[in-house]
Amino acid sequence: MGKGLAFGMKEAVVSRVSKATDSRADDPKGKFPPAASVPPGRVVSELERHVLLDGFRIVVDLLKSHDCYLVDASTGREVLDFYSFYGSMPVGFNHPWFDRPEVQAELLLAARTKVANSDVYSVPYATFVNTFHRVMGLPPLERYFFIEGGALAVENALKAAMDWKVRKNLAAGRGPRGTEILHFERAFHGRSGYTLSLTNTDSRKTDHFAKFNWPRVPAPWINFALPEPHRTADVIVRERQVEGRIREILDARSVDIAALIIEPIQGEGGDNHFRGEWLATLRTFRGAAGLARFRKKIPGLRGSGRAATRGGSGQLFPAPEPAQLDLGRQSHGHGSGGSHFAPHGTGTSRDQRACDRRRFP
Ligand SMILES: Cc1ncc(COP(=O)(O)O)c(C=O)c1O
């Protein structure tokens, strides 16, 4: 077993961690029994008593589900999974890698202490960052900021862009301006603070919350209902219209706009795909308009795991080099191509301090 150990753990450590799963060793009198498990047939009714249930009425069997088959624990029914928890699950159910004792020990070691990774460093964190860089690195974007959750990832990218633009304006004597974010119709960027001003899919998700009136333009997605060559002709016309609209906005007030944000493929807004040529066009605005940096965001299903590789994201970006790239969902998960460990995120305030310390160049 010793040869396969990660994080340089000694075998004694692994067995100590494994032993800790045996509650009898630490609690001989049985004073702290494990929580009583809710039987599958009562999961929905128990949950319904305390939390809003608007999800699928499926009780996932975490032991019996395998590969891309989800087993419903309450019925035993096996279904083919096209969903993968909106892309959060990179390697399917119960990959055999997780049966290895040393892997289980590592996961427990990492899970049992929620380290504030931005303040206190650890072997698992450094191992993860190294692996992430090796597997997911997209030069020249080699500086990483890890945060838990897609909306908060967007928030932090926006803050970095605002900080960059406002400092630029201050230095030029234009005052503390430059916090607006240009975005697209039908975009979904999350449902937290700033992202509420960008998300515009189902109005129930954003209505009645405080929002900023930031510039929004139509999204020139490809209409696959049209046959070729009408499909391409149609999208080119709309791309030109939107390009013109963006130019007008930037000509009038680029000083106030920090960045432009786009999902290369809109998910919640309708599985809307853009042409690579469109993404390349957007990039041409950056320098000319003094946009802080381009932000492009890879939506969950096109994240780092199964659905896309580094090459995959390259194909999405024929003219790459966004200044900030936000990888979500599948990169939160375990096992995207090498490491089976992803560290916990840290608290927002800590992350903010980390963000403050490591300003983007
Ligand atoms: C494109 C995109 N942005 C942001 C988010 C928000 O992520 P989270 O729910 O983890 O905050 C999602 C989640 O589905 C997403 O698909």
The ligand as a Tripos MOL2 file, in Angstrom:
@<TRIPOS>MOLECULE
LIG
   16    16     1     0     0
SMALL
NO_CHARGES

@<TRIPOS>ATOM
      1 C1        -23.0720   29.2740  -15.9150 C.3       1 LIG1
      2 C2        -23.3240   29.2390  -14.4420 C.ar      1 LIG1
      3 N1        -22.9020   30.2800  -13.6940 N.ar      1 LIG1
      4 C3        -23.1070   30.3040  -12.3590 C.ar      1 LIG1
      5 C4        -23.7340   29.2580  -11.7190 C.ar      1 LIG1
      6 C5        -23.9520   29.3160  -10.2370 C.3       1 LIG1
      7 O1        -23.2890   28.2990   -9.5860 O.3       1 LIG1
      8 P1        -23.6310   27.9390   -8.0660 P.3       1 LIG1
      9 O2        -25.0200   27.3980   -8.0590 O.co2     1 LIG1
     10 O3        -22.5940   26.9200   -7.7150 O.co2     1 LIG1
     11 O4        -23.5000   29.2020   -7.2530 O.co2     1 LIG1
     12 C6        -24.1740   28.1560  -12.4710 C.ar      1 LIG1
     13 C7        -24.8960   27.0500  -11.8210 C.2       1 LIG1
     14 O5        -25.6160   26.2950  -12.3990 O.2       1 LIG1
     15 C8        -23.9630   28.1460  -13.8670 C.ar      1 LIG1
     16 O6        -24.3750   27.1290  -14.6340 O.3       1 LIG1
@<TRIPOS>BOND
     1     1     2 1
     2     2     3 ar
     3     2    15 ar
     4     3     4 ar
     5     4     5 ar
     6     5     6 1
     7     5    12 ar
     8     6     7 1
     9     7     8 1
    10     8     9 2
    11     8    10 1
    12     8    11 1
    13    12    13 1
    14    12    15 ar
    15    13    14 2
    16    15    16 1
@<TRIPOS>SUBSTRUCTURE
     1 LIG1         1 GROUP 0 **** ****
